[in-house]
């Protein structure tokens, strides 16, 4: 789940998953935005932001949907992109 710079936010996330995400984010200077909550059929989505950031700051944060993986690049968070399929995989 956590390989240092990535975190996979699971579908059907539980309170335990949320606590694990919060610890991982805190280790990188980020937090879950407590003012945003979104529930969906596949589980909750979370809005994350830099610790202490306010709504009007330049960086609005990042919405993480169920099943997405978050990457920390040393200064910013972003959702991880799936690697581009190879020509052999795309031909299947």
VOGU-3710 file (C-alpha; in Angstrom, 3 decimals, decimal comma):
1> xxxxxxxxxx> 0,000/0,000/0,000  2,611/2,586/1,050  5,931/2,368/-0,733  7,306/5,613/0,718  6,248/8,043/-1,991  2,948/6,458/-3,024  -0,258/5,574/-1,204  -3,146/3,590/-2,676  -6,471/4,947/-1,405  -8,698/1,850/-1,502
11> xxxxxxxxxx> -12,218/1,508/-2,749  -14,578/0,988/0,209  -12,040/2,695/2,517  -12,651/2,328/6,247  -11,774/4,458/9,249  -8,567/2,466/9,602  -7,652/3,317/5,998  -8,340/6,995/6,699  -6,074/6,956/9,783  -3,307/5,281/7,772
21> xxxxxxxxxx> -3,667/7,890/5,006  -3,538/10,717/7,545  -0,275/9,363/9,036  1,240/8,936/5,570  0,243/12,450/4,531  1,541/13,987/7,767  4,922/12,422/7,077  5,038/14,457/3,851  3,630/17,720/5,259  0,068/17,183/3,995
31> xxxxxxxxxx> -3,310/16,501/5,616  -6,885/15,529/4,832  -9,005/18,674/4,426  -11,666/18,309/7,152  -14,027/20,730/5,392  -14,555/18,431/2,381  -16,280/15,044/2,555  -17,593/13,117/-0,424  -19,256/9,723/-0,159  -19,783/7,624/-3,248
41> xxxxxxxxxx> -20,935/4,196/-4,292  -17,330/2,946/-4,374  -16,306/4,555/-1,100  -15,290/7,966/0,181  -13,211/10,482/-1,719  -10,849/12,712/0,264  -9,538/16,197/-0,370  -5,920/16,624/0,718  -3,897/19,804/1,197  -0,623/21,030/2,657
51> xxxxxxxxxx> -0,725/21,150/6,448  -2,040/24,544/7,501  -3,202/25,518/3,996  -6,391/27,530/3,751  -9,004/27,501/0,992  -7,702/30,733/-0,491  -4,073/29,587/-0,782  -2,567/29,253/-4,255  -2,576/25,469/-4,120  -6,162/24,195/-3,868
61> xxxxxxxxxx> -5,248/20,676/-2,805  -6,057/17,398/-4,467  -9,218/15,305/-4,582  -8,415/11,602/-4,243  -11,110/9,256/-5,524  -11,653/5,661/-4,362  -9,135/3,339/-5,997  -6,636/6,075/-6,896  -2,972/6,095/-5,927  -1,359/9,286/-4,671
71> xxxxxxxxxx> 2,291/10,116/-5,425  4,505/12,551/-3,543  7,248/13,958/-5,778  9,189/15,658/-3,009  7,171/18,864/-3,025  3,687/18,163/-4,419  1,048/15,472/-4,360  -0,597/14,152/-7,499  -2,594/11,138/-8,529  -0,431/8,449/-10,088
81> xxxxxxxxxx> -1,008/7,709/-13,716  -1,165/4,172/-14,965  1,802/3,424/-17,193  1,037/3,713/-20,883  0,157/0,323/-22,342  2,795/-1,309/-24,459  1,843/-1,987/-28,111  1,539/-5,724/-27,333  -0,831/-5,061/-24,403  -2,895/-2,582/-26,426
91> xx> -3,311/-5,133/-29,241  -4,988/-7,677/-26,947
//
